Amino acid sequence: MINHSSKQNYLHRLSAVTGLIILFLWTSPATLRAQMFSVEEERPQFRQPGTELYVGFEPTSVSYQGNLQAEGAGQFNYDDPLIRLGYSSRSLNLYMGVGGKLTGSDRVAYFDIGGNLNFGLQLYRSRKVLLKIPVRISSRLTNITTDETAFNLDRFRFGSLTAGAGLQVNARPATDFRIQAGAVPSYGFTFASGGLFGGSLGSIALESKIFFDRLWNSIGLSAGYKYDLRDYRVEEQKYDYRIQGHSIQLGVTF
């Protein structure tokens, strides 16, 4: 009985050890595979500074597109530069443009201020390339006055709300050098100050920039070009204008 009992204990121990070995051999590859997949599934990061402040010189044309027989047709035409100031982060852009006597226009004064909310759908991402579909909601106030209309309060003063989506590519050829290019068409509505009438607004923004990151600790530089087109189609035809701007921009990133 003692020999039989010892044999049973031995078999139980052997079974337990065998079970532990099998469990170890089974779980070890699974753990290793999980670690391998975890490494493989880590999303590569396209890292970049989050904030930019810039100033731009923007030759701008404001040209009448409505009925030439309308009263006051073309009185807000403008063909001079603007000074553009802006702030950009990953999800928010704020900007302001000013033109008039400061930029060489003696008769017409121009001012706009606005912002964009940016979202994005990533199509491809690596450490050197980021391709995405930017989705943008924009709001802007544009005000144009002339010497002739300053006293009768007849002015081009329109707010707008638009939305659109486009395509943007970011590339990093070197560690601290980036290239960004993209286009976003948008469409929405525009309304006169006071809300008496309004219409539609179609726009397209084309932009290309180069970035020299971390030249001084976290501070870098940017340089770029932006084309901005807006088509106003308003109930009162004398406010049907096309605005085109070609902006050369220099900025600081951090």
Kinemage of the C-alpha trace (Angstrom):
@kinemage 1
@onewidth
@group {chain A} dominant
@subgroup {mainchain}
@vectorlist {calphas} color= white
{ca met a 1} P 0.000 0.000 0.000
{ca ile a 2} L 2.871 2.302 0.804
{ca asn a 3} L 4.488 1.616 -2.565
{ca his a 4} L 1.177 2.115 -4.345
{ca ser a 5} L 0.530 5.390 -2.464
{ca ser a 6} L 4.041 6.661 -3.226
{ca lys a 7} L 3.562 5.796 -6.864
{ca gln a 8} L 0.290 7.730 -6.957
{ca asn a 9} L 1.907 10.762 -5.310
{ca tyr a 10} L 4.736 10.586 -7.801
{ca leu a 11} L 2.284 10.448 -10.715
{ca his a 12} L 0.300 13.396 -9.313
{ca arg a 13} L 3.476 15.454 -8.975
{ca leu a 14} L 4.612 14.489 -12.449
{ca ser a 15} L 1.211 15.457 -13.864
{ca ala a 16} L 1.311 18.803 -12.074
{ca val a 17} L 4.831 19.573 -13.305
{ca thr a 18} L 3.911 18.479 -16.826
{ca gly a 19} L 0.834 20.689 -16.717
{ca leu a 20} L 2.893 23.671 -15.580
{ca ile a 21} L 5.430 23.063 -18.354
{ca ile a 22} L 2.665 22.816 -20.965
{ca leu a 23} L 1.008 25.964 -19.591
{ca phe a 24} L 4.339 27.794 -19.689
{ca leu a 25} L 5.083 26.652 -23.237
{ca trp a 26} L 1.562 27.653 -24.309
{ca thr a 27} L 1.485 31.077 -22.708
{ca ser a 28} L 5.056 32.153 -23.492
{ca pro a 29} L 4.605 32.302 -27.310
{ca ala a 30} L 1.242 33.999 -26.817
{ca thr a 31} L 2.864 36.600 -24.592
{ca leu a 32} L 5.705 37.027 -27.064
{ca arg a 33} L 3.236 37.362 -29.945
{ca ala a 34} L 1.203 39.912 -27.985
{ca gln a 35} L 4.350 41.932 -27.316
{ca met a 36} L 5.341 41.750 -30.980
{ca phe a 37} L 1.893 42.869 -32.132
{ca ser a 38} L 1.874 45.590 -29.485
{ca val a 39} L 5.125 46.968 -30.900
{ca glu a 40} L 3.881 46.595 -34.456
{ca glu a 41} L 0.554 48.246 -33.688
{ca glu a 42} L 2.072 51.316 -32.015
{ca arg a 43} L 1.190 54.225 -34.245
{ca pro a 44} L 4.278 56.054 -35.502
{ca gln a 45} L 4.313 59.671 -34.454
{ca phe a 46} L 4.678 62.621 -36.833
{ca arg a 47} L 5.769 65.101 -34.195
{ca gln a 48} L 5.651 68.858 -34.732
{ca pro a 49} L 5.464 72.103 -32.721
{ca gly a 50} L 1.914 72.938 -31.761
{ca thr a 51} L 1.795 76.727 -32.160
{ca glu a 52} L 2.680 79.316 -34.820
{ca leu a 53} L 2.548 83.121 -34.863
{ca tyr a 54} L 2.993 84.734 -38.277
{ca val a 55} L 2.900 87.995 -40.206
{ca gly a 56} L 2.092 88.218 -43.899
{ca phe a 57} L 2.235 90.614 -46.833
{ca glu a 58} L -0.864 89.942 -48.945
{ca pro a 59} L -1.499 91.568 -52.335
{ca thr a 60} L -5.288 91.509 -52.596
{ca ser a 61} L -7.866 92.253 -55.252
{ca val a 62} L -11.550 92.902 -54.567
{ca ser a 63} L -13.433 92.915 -57.874
{ca tyr a 64} L -17.120 93.456 -58.584
{ca gln a 65} L -18.964 90.479 -60.140
{ca gly a 66} L -22.568 91.714 -60.244
{ca asn a 67} L -24.765 93.718 -62.591
{ca leu a 68} L -22.836 96.722 -63.870
{ca gln a 69} L -26.117 98.674 -64.058
{ca ala a 70} L -26.768 98.288 -60.326
{ca glu a 71} L -26.504 101.401 -58.191
{ca gly a 72} L -23.047 101.685 -56.666
{ca ala a 73} L -21.657 98.852 -58.802
{ca gly a 74} L -17.928 98.380 -58.234
{ca gln a 75} L -17.553 101.082 -55.600
{ca phe a 76} L -15.727 98.676 -53.229
{ca asn a 77} L -13.120 97.499 -55.745
{ca tyr a 78} L -9.720 97.222 -54.091
{ca asp a 79} L -6.320 96.329 -55.559
{ca asp a 80} L -3.629 96.854 -52.938
{ca pro a 81} L -1.786 94.821 -50.290
{ca leu a 82} L -2.940 93.834 -46.819
{ca ile a 83} L -0.914 93.255 -43.693
{ca arg a 84} L -1.920 89.861 -42.313
{ca leu a 85} L -1.416 88.689 -38.717
{ca gly a 86} L -2.250 85.206 -37.528
{ca tyr a 87} L -2.103 82.499 -34.892
{ca ser a 88} L -2.250 78.770 -35.663
{ca ser a 89} L -2.479 75.659 -33.529
{ca arg a 90} L -3.460 72.095 -34.395
{ca ser a 91} L -7.186 72.786 -34.097
{ca leu a 92} L -7.573 76.579 -34.196
{ca asn a 93} L -6.542 79.399 -36.556
{ca leu a 94} L -7.101 83.086 -35.827
{ca tyr a 95} L -6.245 85.854 -38.289
{ca met a 96} L -6.679 89.528 -39.082
{ca gly a 97} L -6.010 91.553 -42.241
{ca val a 98} L -5.718 95.333 -42.608
{ca gly a 99} L -5.359 97.482 -45.719
{ca gly a 100} L -5.796 101.149 -46.581
{ca lys a 101} L -3.600 104.200 -46.354
{ca leu a 102} L -1.080 102.093 -44.447
{ca thr a 103} L -0.614 99.837 -47.480
{ca gly a 104} L -0.974 102.409 -50.275
{ca ser a 105} L -4.740 102.627 -50.850
{ca asp a 106} L -5.910 106.238 -50.620
{ca arg a 107} L -9.616 105.674 -51.354
{ca val a 108} L -10.606 102.248 -49.972
{ca ala a 109} L -10.031 100.774 -46.509
{ca tyr a 110} L -10.157 97.016 -45.914
{ca phe a 111} L -10.394 95.005 -42.688
{ca asp a 112} L -11.178 91.379 -41.906
{ca ile a 113} L -10.978 89.168 -38.840
{ca gly a 114} L -11.867 85.516 -38.453
{ca gly a 115} L -11.006 82.008 -37.372
{ca asn a 116} L -11.081 78.337 -38.330
{ca leu a 117} L -11.876 75.235 -36.311
{ca asn a 118} L -9.919 72.314 -37.754
{ca phe a 119} L -10.528 68.591 -37.499
{ca gly a 120} L -8.953 65.821 -39.517
{ca leu a 121} L -9.245 62.278 -40.795
{ca gln a 122} L -5.828 60.638 -41.088
{ca leu a 123} L -5.273 58.598 -44.235
{ca tyr a 124} L -1.636 57.663 -43.647
{ca arg a 125} L 0.827 58.344 -40.841
{ca ser a 126} L 4.500 57.558 -40.337
{ca arg a 127} L 7.419 59.320 -38.705
{ca lys a 128} L 8.169 61.187 -41.941
{ca val a 129} L 4.803 61.555 -43.701
{ca leu a 130} L 1.308 62.512 -42.597
{ca leu a 131} L -1.550 62.508 -45.109
{ca lys a 132} L -4.986 63.602 -43.957
{ca ile a 133} L -8.353 65.042 -44.932
{ca pro a 134} L -8.744 68.354 -43.066
{ca val a 135} L -12.290 69.318 -42.099
{ca arg a 136} L -12.761 73.022 -41.432
{ca ile a 137} L -15.469 75.291 -40.035
{ca ser a 138} L -14.747 78.975 -40.652
{ca ser a 139} L -16.189 82.306 -39.620
{ca arg a 140} L -15.065 85.727 -40.830
{ca leu a 141} L -16.127 89.363 -40.727
{ca thr a 142} L -15.097 91.496 -43.720
{ca asn a 143} L -15.496 95.270 -43.782
{ca ile a 144} L -14.697 97.519 -46.775
{ca thr a 145} L -15.343 101.265 -46.806
{ca thr a 146} L -14.573 104.082 -49.232
{ca asp a 147} L -14.172 107.824 -48.895
{ca glu a 148} L -17.409 108.276 -50.852
{ca thr a 149} L -19.518 105.981 -48.650
{ca ala a 150} L -18.017 106.766 -45.234
{ca phe a 151} L -20.689 109.336 -44.380
{ca asn a 152} L -23.809 107.513 -45.622
{ca leu a 153} L -22.854 104.228 -43.884
{ca asp a 154} L -23.036 102.302 -47.165
{ca arg a 155} L -20.272 99.765 -46.780
{ca phe a 156} L -19.377 96.182 -47.613
{ca arg a 157} L -19.733 94.637 -44.158
{ca phe a 158} L -20.490 90.916 -44.155
{ca gly a 159} L -20.079 88.077 -41.725
{ca ser a 160} L -19.841 84.501 -42.947
{ca leu a 161} L -19.998 80.896 -41.789
{ca thr a 162} L -18.614 78.161 -44.047
{ca ala a 163} L -17.555 74.524 -43.839
{ca gly a 164} L -15.434 72.332 -46.071
{ca ala a 165} L -12.963 69.472 -46.417
{ca gly a 166} L -9.860 68.998 -48.513
{ca leu a 167} L -6.477 67.287 -48.582
{ca gln a 168} L -3.234 68.016 -46.731
{ca val a 169} L 0.210 66.397 -46.803
{ca asn a 170} L 2.989 66.901 -44.267
{ca ala a 171} L 6.506 65.606 -44.934
{ca arg a 172} L 9.687 65.614 -42.866
{ca pro a 173} L 12.750 65.174 -45.127
{ca ala a 174} L 15.075 65.914 -42.186
{ca thr a 175} L 14.761 65.771 -38.404
{ca asp a 176} L 13.933 69.453 -37.880
{ca phe a 177} L 12.688 70.380 -41.356
{ca arg a 178} L 9.055 70.017 -42.459
{ca ile a 179} L 7.028 70.722 -45.583
{ca gln a 180} L 3.249 71.221 -45.497
{ca ala a 181} L 0.863 71.696 -48.418
{ca gly a 182} L -2.900 71.521 -48.677
{ca ala a 183} L -6.151 72.768 -50.149
{ca val a 184} L -9.574 73.223 -48.524
{ca pro a 185} L -12.643 74.309 -50.544
{ca ser a 186} L -15.577 75.536 -48.461
{ca tyr a 187} L -19.141 76.691 -48.912
{ca gly a 188} L -21.645 78.419 -46.656
{ca phe a 189} L -23.654 81.564 -46.154
{ca thr a 190} L -22.906 85.235 -45.650
{ca phe a 191} L -25.019 87.899 -44.008
{ca ala a 192} L -24.950 91.681 -43.894
{ca ser a 193} L -24.220 93.437 -40.635
{ca gly a 194} L -27.610 93.818 -38.973
{ca gly a 195} L -28.998 90.724 -40.692
{ca leu a 196} L -31.214 92.555 -43.212
{ca phe a 197} L -30.120 90.380 -46.152
{ca gly a 198} L -27.522 87.810 -47.088
{ca gly a 199} L -26.465 85.205 -49.599
{ca ser a 200} L -23.935 82.457 -50.268
{ca leu a 201} L -20.165 82.314 -50.034
{ca gly a 202} L -17.845 79.890 -51.799
{ca ser a 203} L -14.155 79.842 -50.971
{ca ile a 204} L -10.940 77.930 -51.475
{ca ala a 205} L -7.710 78.133 -49.482
{ca leu a 206} L -4.429 76.808 -50.915
{ca glu a 207} L -1.394 76.827 -48.653
{ca ser a 208} L 2.211 75.620 -48.701
{ca lys a 209} L 4.781 76.145 -45.949
{ca ile a 210} L 8.225 75.085 -44.847
{ca phe a 211} L 9.191 74.804 -41.181
{ca phe a 212} L 12.598 74.898 -39.523
{ca asp a 213} L 11.837 73.391 -36.129
{ca arg a 214} L 13.752 73.839 -32.868
{ca leu a 215} L 16.396 76.261 -34.070
{ca trp a 216} L 16.600 77.739 -30.559
{ca asn a 217} L 15.488 75.107 -28.052
{ca ser a 218} L 11.767 74.689 -28.865
{ca ile a 219} L 11.543 77.809 -31.084
{ca gly a 220} L 11.569 77.499 -34.879
{ca leu a 221} L 10.797 79.491 -38.022
{ca ser a 222} L 8.236 79.119 -40.816
{ca ala a 223} L 7.837 80.575 -44.293
{ca gly a 224} L 5.013 80.052 -46.741
{ca tyr a 225} L 2.498 81.119 -49.344
{ca lys a 226} L -1.296 81.122 -49.137
{ca tyr a 227} L -3.902 81.735 -51.820
{ca asp a 228} L -7.328 82.763 -50.524
{ca leu a 229} L -10.363 83.040 -52.843
{ca arg a 230} L -13.850 84.088 -51.739
{ca asp a 231} L -16.920 84.568 -53.946
{ca tyr a 232} L -19.791 86.551 -52.410
{ca arg a 233} L -23.225 86.090 -54.011
{ca val a 234} L -25.642 88.369 -52.160
{ca glu a 235} L -29.346 89.194 -52.624
{ca glu a 236} L -28.484 92.801 -53.386
{ca gln a 237} L -26.268 92.517 -56.449
{ca lys a 238} L -24.174 95.568 -55.705
{ca tyr a 239} L -22.429 93.444 -53.048
{ca asp a 240} L -21.452 90.581 -55.379
{ca tyr a 241} L -17.658 90.598 -55.084
{ca arg a 242} L -14.744 88.239 -55.574
{ca ile a 243} L -11.833 88.617 -53.164
{ca gln a 244} L -8.447 87.073 -53.977
{ca gly a 245} L -5.369 87.257 -51.774
{ca his a 246} L -1.803 86.038 -52.312
{ca ser a 247} L -0.091 86.023 -48.929
{ca ile a 248} L 3.642 85.643 -48.276
{ca gln a 249} L 4.057 84.700 -44.613
{ca leu a 250} L 6.897 84.481 -42.089
{ca gly a 251} L 6.351 83.023 -38.657
{ca val a 252} L 7.711 81.690 -35.385
{ca thr a 253} L 6.828 78.201 -34.115
{ca phe a 254} L 7.023 76.777 -30.614
